[in-house]
Amino acid sequence: MECICANGRLIALFIIVKREKVIASWIPKSTLELNWHFAVSAKRWTNNDLGFEWLTRDFDPLTREKAQSRTRLLICDGHDSHISAKFVAHCIENDICLFLLLPHSSHLLQPLDVGVFSSLKTAMTADLDRLIRVGVTRLEKAEWVESYIRARPKAFTDRNIRAGWRHAGLVPLDRSRHSVPNLSTSTPTMNLTAPSFRDLIINDSILATASLDAINTKLSELAIKDAIDTPARHAIPKVLSKNNQALAENVILKRRLAEIEKIVCARKERKNSKRSILKGKSVVSTLEILEELKKCEERVQLKKKNGGARKRKNQKDIV
């Protein structure tokens, strides 16, 4: 759940994950110092309770000081979580003016949809490409959050946020702005057909990587004998090009292997780490998680200390 302000700022992030309980292992350590909140939902969508938690934990406290006792305007769509009785009551009691957008108008009037989310999708796609290229088809929760952390500053810039409000016609207010997407425009398709190599050397109609070694050996023999004929001479530039392509593919494969090893190591580390469950809580802040992790580390150190004392006592008894 994201919220942006008309002055180009944004408030803390509220992440909802499909799960029954909050588990600390899928929350990256890089978020522990941020004032973010993590919540769980069986259906992974927001609901009346989570919407109220966001309002009372994020929006209200983070905008109250900035408003300086003035009325705050909260613009959102007509989702059920935005119009629950306790949500509306809290807005009335705390001088928050709740404004709901017209149905099916988010693509025109919602500043996030108009100016920010497209950039966020682009940044997320570019960041996750390293995982997709190495064949990872199922993301872990921590991997998605880490990717979001890296993509968020690239999309939620002051320029993009202000552009979203401006293109939505809200700040500055523009009643005449109409933005209807042109659905008839089709994106041209690229021709991805690979070029073919014909008759490079006798009995080699297609220059493939598998036959490249044999072709290189043949050309070396002809060069040593000083017997390079016209067909071989014509084939040399294409063979060199294929050699360069094979080298590039080798570099790409090495990079993919390094990415796979990095991903596997990170997953093993998360799997072997403490999977502490914060009992009785469906919404937690990163500061609460940090405190819980500190307590876990203290318990581990205490166990090690007690275990070492027992070991020395046993050795003394044996002696």
N, C-alpha and C positions, 0 to 999 in steps of 0.2 A: 504494500500500500504506500503510494507516493503522494506527496502534497507539495505544490510549488506556490510561491508568493509572487505577486505582481512586481515586486522590486528586484526580481532575479534570484532570490534566495529559495532554499528548500529546507524542509524540516527533516527530522530523523526518520529512518526507514523502519517500517513495520512489516516483517516477513511472516507469511503463513505457510506452513508446511503440512502436507498430508501425513498425519501420524496421530496416534492416540496419546503419546506422552512426549515431553521434551527430553531429548537425549543430547548431552553435551558434546558427544564425539562428532556430530555432523555440523557443529557450529565452529567455523574457523577461528583460530587464535587471533587472527588479524582484526576481528570484529570486537574483541573483548574490551578494547579501550574506547570504542564508539558507543554513543548513547542510543543504541538500537534495541528493538524488541523482537523476539521470536515467539511465535504462537503456533499452535497445532490445531488442526481441524480434520475430522474424519473424512470430510468431503473435499478437503484442500481449498475450499472457497471461504470467503468471509461470511459471517452470520451476524445476528443482532448483538450477541455477546462480544464478539471480536471487534465489531464496529464501535461499540461503546468503549471497549478497552483502548482502541486507537484514539478516540476522541479525548478521553480522560488522561491517558498516559503520554500522548504525543502532541496533538494539535492544541489543546487547551493550555497546558503548562508552557509549551514552547513559543506560543504567540501572545500570551497574556502580557508579558513585560514589553514586548515590541509595540503592542497596541496602546500602551500608556492610558489605560482606563477608557479607551474609545471602543466603539462597537466593532467587532470583527465580522467580516463577511466570509462565510464558508460556502463555496460553490461545489456541488457534487451532483451526480446523477440520481435517479429515483430508485436505486437499489433498496431492498427491504431493510438492510442494515443501516441505511441513512435516515429512515423515517420511523424507526421504532419509537415507542413511547418514551423510554428512558433517554434515548439519543436526543430527541426533540426537547424533552424537559431540561436536560443539562444545557443545551444551547440557550434556552430561554432564561434559565437561572443565571447564566454566566455571560450574558450580553453578547451572544453569538448569533448573528443573523444567518439563518440557514436558507440557502437558495438552491432550488432543484432545477436542473436543466430540463428542457423539453424532451419527451421520449424520442429515442432514435436520432438524437442530434449531437451525440458526443463527437462524431467525426468532423463536425463543423464548429461546435462551440466549446469543446473541452480542450483547454490549452495543452494538457499533457498529450492528448491524442494528436493535436494539430502540429505541435512543434518539438516534442521531446521523444516520444516513444519510438518514432521511426529511427531516430539517431541511436537510441538505446538498442534496438533490434540489430542495427548494423554493427555496433560495437560488440554486442554479445556474439553475433555470428562470427566476426573476425577472431574473437578470443577463443571461441569453442572450436574453431576450424582445426586447431592443432590436435584436438581429441578425435574429431571426425575423420581426419586424414589417416590416423593410425588405426581406424576400425573400431573405436569405442562408440557403441550405439546406445548405451544406457549410462546416464550420468548419476553419480552419487550426489546426495544433497549437499555435502560440503563442497564438492567440485562446482556445482551450480552457483552456490553462494559466493565462492571465491571468484568465479568469472564475473558475477554481477558486481562485486566490489571493484574489480578492475575496469569494467565497462561504464559504471555509473558516473565517474567524474568526466568521462569523455562526452557523455550525452547531456548530463544536467549542468550545462554551462550557463553563465549569466546571459549569453547571447541567445541560446536556444530557448531558455525559459521566457525571456522577454518577447522573443519572436512568437512563441506559442500564444501568449496573451494578445499580442498585436494581431496575428492572423485570425484568431477567433473573434476579433472585433470587440473585445471586452475592455482592454486597457491599451491605448485610449479607446473609449467607446465609439464604435462605428456601426450605426444601425443599417447602413446601406451595404455592408459587406456580405457577399454571397459567394461561397466557394463550392461549386458543384464539380465533382471529379468527372473527367472525360473517360467514360468506360469503353468508348469505341476505339481508343488508341491501342494498338497492339504492339507489343515489344518484338522487334525483329529477332529472329533466331539466328544463331551463329552456326556456320558450317564447320563441324568438328571432324570432318572426314580427313584422315591422315593421308599425306601424299605417299604414293607408291614409287619404288625404285625398280626400274626395268633393265634387265640385261646388263647388270653391273659387271659381272664376270660370268663366264660360261657355266651353265648348270646352276646359277643362282638368280632366279627371277625376282626374288624379294630379298632385300638386305635386312635380315633379322639379326637380333643380338646373338642368337644361338649360333649363326654361321659367321659371325664377325671374326672370331678367332681364326677360323680356317682361311678367311679372306685375307686377314692381316699376314698370316704365314705365307700365303701365295704371293702377295705383293712384295714381301721381304725377299723371297727367293728370286723373283724377277729383278728386283733392284740390285741384288748381289751379282747376278749374272749379266747385269746391264742389258736386259732383254725385255724391257717394258714396252709392250706393243700398244697400239692405239686404243683397244677396248679397256685395257688396264689403266692407261693414262686418263681416260675419261672417267673411270670409276674412282680414282684417287680422291678427288674433292668430296664425293659423296661418302666414301668410306671414312674420311677424316671427320666429316660432320656426324656420322653415326658414332664414331669413337667419342666425340665430345658429348653426344647425347647420353651414351652409356656412362660416362664419368659423372654427368649431372644426375642421372638416375641413382648412381651409387651414393652420391652426397645426400640426395633426398631420402633414400632408404636408411642411411645412417642416422639422419636427423629423426626420422620416424621411430627408429629403434630406441634412440635416446629418450624421445617423448614417452614411448610405451614403458620403458624402464622407470622413468620418473613417476608416471601415473601409478604403476604397480607398487612402487615403493611407498608412495603417499597413501594408497589404499591399505597396504599392509600395516603402516604406522597407525592409521585410524582404527583398523580392526583390532590391533593389539593394545591400543590405549584404553584408558579407563572409560567405560560406557556408563557413566553415572547418570541415573535418572532422577530428575528433580521431582520428587513425589508431591502430589497434591497441587501441582501448578500446570496450567495450560498456557500461560503467558509469562515469560521471564525476560528480564533485561540482561544485557551483556555484562553489566556490573555484578548481577546476582550469580551469573555463571562463573565469572572470574573468582568470586569469593568461594564458590563451591569447589572449584579446581584447587584453590589454595588449601582448603580443608583436606581434600583428597591427598595432596602432596604431603601435608603434615602427618596424616595418618600413615602413609607409606613410609616416611622417614622414621616414625615412631616404631612401626613394626620391624624395620631393619635394625633399629637400635636395640629393641627387646630381643630380637632373634640373635644378634651378636652376643648379647649378655648371656643368654641361655647356652649358646655354643661354648663360650669360655668356661662356664660353670660345669658343663658336661666333660670337657677336656680335663678340668681340674679333678673331677671325681674319678676319672679313669686313671690318672696319674697316681 
